[in-house]
Amino acid sequence: MSEPTDIEIDEEEFAENTLVEAIENQIESDNPPAAMATFNKLTLVGYEREEILNLMAHVLAVEIDAILEEDRAFNTEWYETALRALPELPPEKK
């Protein structure tokens, strides 16, 4: 397996930053309501802000991957359920 290139690393970092920014926007706008509720719950049980945002961004990434793979619309019900289940992460598709 080859080592990742600087371009691949930059793309991965850009994607992570974009997902975290989307989560921050969801929390700020309280849309969906599960975003703020999940952030508050994880804060109360001792998670740090950065870790919470990364967990939530992971859930968003799983849903985006499913959208692209299945060529379907965003599944808000699944997304909110997966957010509320954190810190348990949803299974990734194989």
QUIQUICOR-V69521 format. One line per field, one symbol per residue. burial: b if it has 24 or more other ideal C-beta (glycine too) atoms within 12 Angstrom, else e. Layout:
BEGIN
burial: ???
END
This chain:
BEGIN
burial: eeeeeeeeeeeeeeeeeebbebbeebbeeeebebbbbbbeebeeeeeeeeebbbbbbbbbbbbbeeeeeeeeeeeeebbbebbbebeeebeeee
END
